Amino acid sequence: MGLISEVLLLPFAPVRGSAWVIEQVLHEAERLYYDPAAVRAELARLEEQLEAGEIDEEEFDRREDELLDRLERGSRQDGAAQ
């Protein structure tokens, strides 16, 4: 039965392969998005923008909260994965 189902499903192989590739790309993008080093680098750039007067305190606080939430979610995901 396994061989017959594989032969019958062969036309769908490109779709299954594409879905796998998309899943891998999504996983890697999430890993990079929640990477603590990347978030810390963004926090440093944000602070530099504030000191340079490119953004105001309100914008800084809003974006800092978003980055800290991202950092927290990333650490929770790492804990759940282990």
N, C-alpha and C positions, 0 to 999 in steps of 0.2 A: 504494500500500500504506500509506503514512503516514496518509492521511486515513481510511482504513478502520480502521486500528488505533486512531487517536484517537477515532473514533466508538464503537468497541467498548469502549474503556477509559474513556469518559466517565463511566459510573456510579461508577468508582473515583476520580474527581477529588477528592472531598472527603477521602478517605483519604490520597491523595498530598499534598494540601495540608496536612492536619493533621500528617503526618509531617514535612514541611518546617518547619512552625511549631515543632514540638517540637524539631527539630534546632537551629533558630536560638536558641530559648530556652535549651537546654542549652549551646550555645556561649557565649552571653552570660553565663550563670551561672558557667561555668568561667573565663571571662575575669575576672570580678569576684572570684571566689574566689582566684585566683592573682595578682591585681593587687598589685604590690609596695607601693604606697601604702597599700592596705587592710591588708596584713599588718603593715606597720610601725606603723600606727595601733593594731592589735590588740596588738602587742608593747608599745607605750607604755601602753595600758590595763592590760595584764597586770602591768607593772612598778608602776603606780599601785596596783593591788590588793594587790600584795605589800607595798608601803610602808605601805599603810593597815591591814595586818594581816588583810585579808579572805581571803587564801590563805596557805598555808605554803610553805616552800622547795621541798618535794617536788612539790607541785602546780604551782608556778611553773616548775620545771625540766621537768616533763612537758609542760606546755602550750607552753613556749618551744621545746622541741625540735620539737613538731608544727608550730608556726608557721615555724620556720626551715626545716624540710623542705618546707613549702608554698612558701616563698619560693624555695628552690633549684629545686624542680620547675617553678615558674612561669618562672624565668629560663632553664631548659633548654628549656621549650616555646617561649619567645620566640625562642631561638637556632635551634631546629629549624624554626620557621615562616618565618624570614627566608631 
